[in-house]
Amino acid sequence: MENSTKSIGKGIDRIDGILKITGKATYATDYPAKNMAYAVLFKSTIAAGQITKIDSTEAEKYPGVIKVITHENAPRLNTKGGLRGGALLQGPEIIFHGQHIGIVVAETFEQATAAAHLIKVEYNQKAEKTNFEKLAETPTMPKGKELADQVRGAGKSAMKTAEVTVEELYETPIEHHHPMEPHATMAMWEGDKLTLYNGSQIINGAQTAAAATLNMKPEQVRIISPFIGGGFGSKGGQWANLVLTAVAAKMVNRPVKLALTRQQMFNSVGLRQRNMQKLSIGATKEGKLVALAHEIISHTAINDEYIEPCGDCTKIMYDVPNSLITYRVVPMNIILPTYTRGPGKSTGSFALESAMDELAYKLKMDPIELRIKNEPPKDPSNGKPWSSRTTVKCLQEGAKAFGWDKRKAEPGTNKIGDDLIGYGVACGTYPARQRDSSAIIKLTLKNKVVHAKVEIAASDLGTGTNTILAQTAADGLGLPVNQITVKLGDSDLPPAAGSVGSVGASSFANAVNDACIKITDELLAKSGKQFFVRPTAAQLMISESFTDFQTRSDSKAPAEAEKYSAHSFNANFAEVRVNSITGMVKVTRFLAVTGAGKILNPKTARSQIIGGNVWGIGMALTEESVIDPRYGNFATRSFADYHVPTNLDIGNLDAMFINEEDLIPNKMGVKGIGEVGIVGVAAAVANAVFNATGKRVRSLPITPDKLL
């Protein structure tokens, strides 16, 4: 049956939706195995020092306990194997509160949990570095060369030539990822071969990191991860729990499951680091930018370095001849920070876009007009031409759809009852890239019906990868979607990029599309015929009676792509109501307008954008992980005190996409939307709060005590 209408661009339902709502989708701990054992981690209760004694006598006697594993009996691992954060039970050294110091393996999860509480640990405690404010007074240069000071023109010194200036400090707190599915692994050994069922955003990355850490070859390790209950970056790099599950399974010679609890998620799998950002903007009285400086202080781990690139938006968003971007860092006794949705761009855009709003207010200028006035004709950071840039269109179309003309420029003047009404706007961006990926397509013909199977070691975080790849294959092969099967989430499949950095959709879809073109070409060659109109692969299978045929394609980004600066862009519009008596903020309306190239499926794309918007609203109003500086542990360690927005916290959300064809970054013109959905959101809310109240909150989250 030929596919008469195109599938790409249609908002079809997720092809795996029924599996998920019926509970048939298999996540990391859903796989059955004979003789399963259960592992529970136990953790350090100090932030710095050494373990002097571990007494596990009582735990080992507890009913059902099979093994207690600590640094005293764990095998030697390769600590430079690529896992993040250390904590591999390789010695007595403690570098953060909550570091893994052992595993209890038992017949049941409950027995392992109870036994873990019986273990007595003695420490030689050292002075911990956990007070960010104090340490930030004497930060150091980062080790990473890409974070060296970036100066353009006269740098910050050009500020003295400006007629109007804004110089302020903006702060964003530690945040945690908190996917619905906490990190979990099941490990099974068969001889020297290891299978790990695990939520992995980068399937092949998890495979190579696990193999290297365990001193094995990648082909000895198989990662199976067909469904992932969210990750937001925390499942991008892999953490110690992945390999420690394999260690436990080897030591007890049985399959083992290890699932983190929600509380353990706070100190096991990274976090979004706290950032202090000084923004200095100088402009003429007419609103033309003359200088821009973005000076950032962040923290990292004692033993390793990760720093969010908070200056990334500042580098490219506005046309300014003189700029400075600097990074400074303070090592602390806290788990290594890591990639968190929109890393650097979400936090950096809060500072940049808040400062732009402050400048607009000082200039008595509309914030949209100020942004358009400083639109750069090419990428200011490297001089490359844009592959395309939709910022102005996003602002203009969004203003019309949102009703920006109803905004009152003077703060605090729009009131209904006890509520102050405010409008805010902020822009964002995220790079558009394609990464190397491979795909196999297998075609079969039975009873004159063609079916296709797509195989690729991609991952689906819940974002709709299965669906967009089925749509891509349907159009590429001339088949309806219901005759396509997609197999992903397995390292035995052709290698692929990860679901990280908004490279997933462009990398996976282009690999599948290339495989469709290739298989059609090969079927044409095999037929030995010439056709006036190019037939589809499905038509060729039927006309030539081929019962089965397959091919593999290995795809790369176009060579020309490097000559351009390619990005997705957005404009975010927020309406807030602030109760003048309680200080409570409610986002009543939010609109995100995004230019992200070809939208493969508007339904799943809208879901992605709205998800990013919700997190951005949470970033603005509720989310904050608080460290107790006396001990280095998190005072917030459950959903009772770490507030993720729920339905009642969120008003009317809407998402619009700009029609955009940009075939420079990749052949299909797919740009990626997973990251950009959060960029600029917190600033739009903060700017709306200022418009409502006249109070500028520069330290997130914006809680009632900061407004009253």
N, C-alpha and C positions, 0 to 999 in steps of 0.2 A: 504494500500500500504506500503510495507516494505521499509525502508531507506537502499539502497544498498551501499551507500558510506558514510563515516564519514563526519560530518559537521565541527566539531572542527578542527581548524588549517587552515580552508579555509577563504580566504579574501572575504567573501560575503558582499554585500551592506547592509547598515543599513535598518532594516525592517521598521523603522519609517521615512525613508528619504523622501518618497513621501508626507507624512503628513506635514513635515517641509517645503519643497519647495513649496507646494501649500497653505501654511498658515493655514492648518487645525489643526496643533498641538496647544494644548491649554496651554498657559502659565498663570502665576498668575492672570493677569488682563483681561484675555480673556473670563471669565465666565459671562454670562448674568444673571441679577437678576432684578426683578421688583422693581421700586422705589429706584434705586441706588443713593447714595450720594457720593460725592468726598471729600477727605480730603487732605490737604496740611500742611506740618510741617512748623513752623517758628522757628528760631534759635537765640541763643545768639550772640551778637556782641562783647562780651568781653571774655577773657580766664579765669578770676578768679574774684570772688566776689559774690555779692548777688543781686537778683532782688528786688528793693524797690517798684516798681509800674509797673503794666501793664494796659494800657488804651486801651481797645478794643471797645470803644463806636462807633467809625466810622465804624469799620469792621462789627460790629453786625448789623448796619443799611444798609450795602451794599446789593444791590439786590442779592437774591438767597442764602444768608448766613443763615445757620440753627443753627450753634452752634460754639462758640469759647471756646476751652478747654485749661486751663492752670493749674498750680499747685494749684490755688485757688479753682478750682471746680472738679478736677480729683479725681476718687475714690482711696482709699488707696490700694496699690499693695504690693506684697511680693518682696522686692528688692533683696532677696537672692534666687529667684526662678530659677536662672540658665541662665537668659539672660545676654548678654555681654554688657559692656560699660555704664551701668546706663542710665541716660537721660529719666527717666520714669515719669516726671512731678510730682515728689513727694515732692518738696520743692523749695525754692527760690535760693538755693546754685548753683553757676556756677563753673564748674571745667575744662571746655575747650571751646575754641572758636568754635561755631557751635553746641553746645549742644542743643538738642530739648528743647524749652521752651513753646511750645503750638501747637495746631492744629486748623485750620479753616476747618469746614465742610460746604459744600455748594451744591447747585443743580448741578453745573458744576465744572469741574477742573479749568477752566479759572476764574470763580467767586471766588473760594477759593483762587487762586493764587493772584488775585488783592486785595482781602480783607486782606490777610496776610501782604501786604505791608503797610496797613493803621494802623497797631497796633504800639502803642508807648510804649517803654519800658525804664524805668529808673533803673540805677544800682548803687550800692555801690561797686566801683571797688577796687580790691586788686592787689598787685604786682604779676604778673604772672611769672611762671617758664617755659620759652619757649626757652632759649638759651642753646642748647645742649653742645656746646663747653665749655662754662663757667661751667655748672653744672657737666660736665664729669671730671672736675678737682678734685671733691670730691664725688665720687660714694659710694654707700653703698652695703652691702651684700644682695643678694636676700632673700626673705622669704622662697621660695621653697627649701626644703631639698635636692631635686634631683640636685640642682644647687650649692651644696657645692663644695669647692675646691677638685679636683680629682688629686691625686698624685700617680704616679707609680715609683718604684725604688727610685732613688735619686732626682726625679723631675727636676726642672729647674737648680739646682746647678750643674748637670752633664754637663751643657753647657761648663764649664771651661775645661773639658777634651777633647773637640772637637778640631780637627785640622782645620776644615773649618766651618764657621758659617754664618747664615743669621739672622738678627734681624730687622724686619721692621713693620711698622704700615699700616694696610689696612682698608679702610673705604667703607662702602656701605650705600647709602642714604635711606630715607623713600621711599617706593614704594606703589602704590595702586593697588587693584585687577582689577577693571574695566571690569567685564564680559559684554558681549554684552547686556544682559538683566539686567538693574539696579534692585535693590531690590524693590519688590512690594508685596502687600498683598490685598486680598479681604476678608472681614469678614462678616459672616451671623450668626445671632442668631435665634434659634428656642427654645423658653422657656429657660431652663438652659443648652442647648446644643449649642456649638459653632463650626462652620466650618470655617477654615482658608485656603484659596487658596494661596499658598505661595511657593517660590523657596527655597527648603530645602535640603541641602546635607545629613542631617541625619533626616529622617522623624520622627522616634520615639523620637529623641532628641528634635526636635522642639515641638512635642506634650507635652512632660513632662515639658519642660521649660515654655511653654505658660500656661499650666494648673497650675503649681506651682506659677507662677507670678500673675496669676489672682485668686489665692486661690480656684482653682477648682480641681476635680479629673481628671486624664488623660483620663478616658473613656468619659468624658464630652466634650473633645476637639478632633476634627478631623482635621488632616492636609492632604490636597490634593495637590500633587505636581508631576504630571506625566511628565512634561517637564520643564527643567531648562535651561535657556540661559547662562550657565557658572556660575562659582562661585569662583573657585581657592582658597577656604578656607573661603572666606567672608560669604558664606552661610552655613558654617559648624556649627559654633555657631550661634544662632539667636540673633538679636538686638532689641532695643526698638520699632522700627517701627512695628514689628509683633504684639505686644500686644497693642500698642497704636491704631492700626486700630480696634482691637476688642473693646477697650474702647470707641472709637468714635461711633462704630456701636451700642453699648449698650446704649450710652447716647442719640443718636438721634432716636433709635428704628427703624433703617433701615439698609440694607446692605451698606457697605462703602468700597470704594477702596482708597488705599494710595500707590502712586508710588513715589519713590525718583527720583529727577532729577539727571543728571550727576554731577552737581556741589555739590549737597547734598551727593553724594557718597563719597566725599573726607573727610567728617567729621561725617559720620553716622554709618559706618559698619567696622571700624577697618582699619589696614594698616600693612605693613611690616616695622618694626621699623628700625631706623638708628643704625648701629653697628660700633664701633671702635674695631679693632682686632689686637693685637700685636702678631706676630708670631716669634718665635725663634726656629731655627733648627740648630743642630750641627751634624757634620758627620766626619768620617775619610777621609783621602785623597783618599781612594778607593771608597768612596761614601756610606759607611755603616752608617746608622743613629745611633747616640748615645744619643741624647736628643732632645726633642720636647716640646715646651711650647706654649699654645694658651690662651691668656688673653683677655677677652671680656668685653667691656662696652656697655650697651644698655640703652634705656630709657623705661619707662612704664608709666601708668597713675597715677595720684595722689591718686586715690581711689582703685586701683586694680593692680595686677601684672601679666604680661605675658612677658616672655623672650624667644626669639628664641634660641634653643639649637645649637649655632654655632659650638660648639666643638664636635658634634656627629661624623663627618667624621674623625676628628683628632684622636678620640679614637681608631678607628679600621682600618684605611687605610694602615698604615705602621708598620713594625716590628721595634720597638724602645724600648729599655729597660727602659728608664727614660723619664717620661712625666709629664706635669702639664697642667690642664685645669681649668681656673677660670672664674667666671661670676661676674660682678659688675653692679649695676643698678642706674639710676637717675630717680626719679619720676618727671613727667612734666605735665603741664596743656595742655595735648593733649589727644585725644580719645585713649582708650585702644588699643594697638597693638593686632594682632591676627594671626592665622595660615594663611600663604600665601605660595603658591605652593613651595614644597620642603622646609618647614620651618626649618631654621637653617642650613640645609645641603646645600642649594643653596648659601647662603651668606657665611657660614663657609668654603665651598669648594673653594670659590674665594680666600680667604686668604691663606688657606693651599696649594692649587695647584699652586698659584702664587709663594709662597715661595719655593716650591719644584722646580719650574722652575728656580728661582733665584739661588738656590743651584746647580742645574745641570750646569748652566752657569759658576758659580765660579769654579766648579770642572772640567770644560771643558769636560763634559760628556753628552751623549745624554739623554734628559729628559725621554724617554721611558726606556732606560737602567737603569737609577737611580730608577725608580719606581719598575721595575721588581726585581732589586737587593734587595729591601726592602719589598718584598712581605711576609706578615705574614703567618706562617703555621696554626695558629689558631687565634681566636679573641683575640687581645691583651688586650681588656678592661675587659674581664671576664674569659679568659682561655678556653672558650667553643670551641669545634670543629666547623668548618664551615659546614653547611648543604651542601653547594657547594660554590665555589668562582671562578668567571670568569674574574677577572681583567686582568690577564696576557694574556688570550686568546683574550679579547676585544682589548687590546693594540696591540697584534701581528697581529690579523686579520685586525684591523683598519689601521695599518701602511701599510699593503700590499695594501688594497683597496684604500687608500687615496693617495698613492705615497709619503710616508714620506721620502723615500730615496732621493727625489729631494730637500729636505730642505737644505738650506745653514746655517751652524751652526753659522757663524759670522753675527750678526745683521747689517742691512743696506746695505748688499752687493747684494741683489737680486732686480734689478730695471728694470722696463719697462717704458720708457718715463719718465713722472713725478711721476709715481706710484712706491712705495716701496712695495715689496711682502714679506709676512711673514707667517710662519706656526706655529701653537701652538697646544699643547695637554694638556688635563687635565682629571682626573678620577673623578668618583662619586659613591655614594652608597645610598641606602635607605632600611630600614628594610622590610622584607617580613613576613606578619602576616595574620592569619585568625581570624575573630571575630565571636561570636555567631550570627547565623542567622537561620530563619525558612522559610520554603516554603510549599505551598500546590500545589499539582498537581491534576487536574480534567480531567478525560478521558471520552469521549462520543463516542458512535458508532451509526452511522446513514447511511443507505444504504451501509453497508460494508466498510465505511470510518471512520477511527478513527481521532478524533481531540483532542488536549490537550490544557488545559489552565494552565498557571503557575501564581501563585499569591504570591507576596512577597513585603514587605514594603521597597523595595530598592529604590534608586534614580538613574536617568540618567541625568548627567550634560551636556549631549551632547557628552559623551565619547563612547557610544555604548552599554550601559548595556542591553537594550532591545534585541539587536542583539546577544550578546554572551550568554545570558540566553536562547534564542530560539535555538541557536546552541547546547548548553549543553543539553537541554531537547530533542532535535531531536535525538542526539546520544544515550541518556539514555533510550529513549522510543522506538526507532526504527521507527521514523517518519521523513518525510521531513519537512524542516523548515516552509514551507508555510501551514502546518497543526498545527502549534503551535501558540497560542496567549499568549502574556506576559502582565500581569497586575501588575504594580508597582506604587510607588509614592502616596500611600494612607495609613494612619495610621490604617485604619480598617483591613488591610491585615496582615499576620503573620509578627512579628517584625523582623527587620534585622539591620545589621551594616550600617554605613553610607558610602557615597562616599567621604572618607577622608583618608589621611595617607596611600594610596595605599592598603587599605584593602577591597575595594569594590568588585572587580572581584573575588578574592579568596574566600571571604565570601559568596557572592551571588551564584556563580557558584557551589561551594561545597554543599551549601544548596539544590540547585535544583538537582544536581547529586545524592545526598543522597536520595532525595525524589523519584527520578526515580528508584533507586535500591530498595527502600522500596516498592513502588507500584508494581513493578514486582514480588517481593517476595510474597506480599499479594495476587496478582492475581494467582500466582502459587499455593499458599495454598488453595485459593478459588476453583480452578479448580479440586483439589483432584487428580491430575494426576502426573506422573513422566515422565520427558522428558530426552531423551538421550543428546540432545543439548539444552541448556537454551534458551527458546524463549524470544522474546522481549515483552514488555507490549502491544504493538500494535497487535502483533500476537495473544496474549492471549485474548485480547478483541474480536477479530474476531472469533477465533476458539471456544471460550466458549460462544459467543453471549452475552457478558455483555454489556448492553446498556449504563451504566455509572458507574464510580468508582472513588473514590478520596482518597488521603491520605495526611498527613502532616509529615514533617520531621524537627527535631530541631538539627542543626549541630553545632559542636564545633571543634576547632583545635585538632589534635592528641596530646595525652598526652606526647608523645616523643619529640614533637617540642620544648618544653622548654629546653631540654638538649643541643640544638644546637644554633648556631648563624646563622640566615637565613636572607639573603639580596639579593636585585638586585644590580648589578654592571654595570658600563659603562666606556667607554673611548670616549672622545670627541676630534675631530680633526677640526681645523679651518684654513682656508686660508683667509688672508685679503690683501686688497690693500689700502695703505695709500698715499693720494696725498701729495707730499712733499711741495707743494706751499700752499694749503688750509688747510691741516691737516685733511681733511675728511677721515673717515674710512669706507670701504665697506667690508662686509663679502661676499667674492665671492663664497666660497664653505664651506660647513659644513657637517661633517659625525659624526653620533652618533652610536656607536656599543654597544649593550646592552645584558646582560645576565640576563634574567628575567623568567627563568623556561619555562613552557608551554605557548605558545602564542595562545590564543583562536581564535583570528581573526587577521591575519597580517595586514589587511587593516586598521581596527580601531586602532590597536596597533601603526602602523606607524604614523597615524594621531596624536595620543597622544604624541609620542616622538617628532615629528616635532613641535607640538604646544609648548611643553616645551622648545625646542631649540630656537624657535622664541622669547619666553619670555626671555630666557637666553641671547640672542643677544641684546634684548632691555635693559636688566639689565646692560649689558656691555657698551652699546653705547648711549642710549637715555633716559631711564626712571629715573626720579628724582622728588619727591614731595618736594617743597621748602617752608619752614615756614618763614613767616615774624616775626622775634623775637620781634618786637615792640608790636605786637598785638596777636600773637599766631595763626593767620589764615594762610591758604595755599595761597601763591602767585600763585601757579599753581592750577587752578581749572576747567580746561576743556581740551579737546583733542587738543586745539590750542596751549597749553603750556606744557601739559604732553604728551610726544611723545611716543606712542605705535608704534612699527614697523609696516609698511605696506608692501605690495608686493614689491614696488620699493626699500625698504631698505634691502631686503633679497635676497641673491644669490641662488645658487643651493644647496638644502638640500637633504641629503640622510640618511636613517636609515637602520641598519643591526641588526639582532638578532642572538645571539649565540645559537646553538642547545644545550639545557640543560634539563636534566631530574633530578629534585630534588623533591622527594615525601615526604621529611621530614616536611616542613612547613604545608602541607595539602595534602590530598589524591590525588588531581588532579595535584599537582605540579605547581600551578599558583602563581606567585610572585608579580605581580603588577608593573605598569609602569608609572602611572599618575604623580607621584612625581619625580622619578629618571630622567625623561627627561630634567629637568632644572638643575640638579646638575652637577657642573663642567663646565657648558657651558660658563659662564662669564669669568672664568679663562682661558679656551682654547682661547677665543678671545683676552683677555689681553696679554696672552703669545705670541700669533701670532703678536700682535701690537709691542711688544718688539723685536721680531725676525725681523720684517720689519724695525723698526726705531732705535732700540737701546735705546728707551726711555721707562722706566718702570713707568706706571701709576698705582698707588696703591689706588686711590680714584675714585670710580665709580660715574657717567658714564664717559667713555673716550671720552671727547668732543674735538673738534679741538683746543681750547685755551690751553688745557693741553699738546698738542703735538707740537705746534708751538714755 
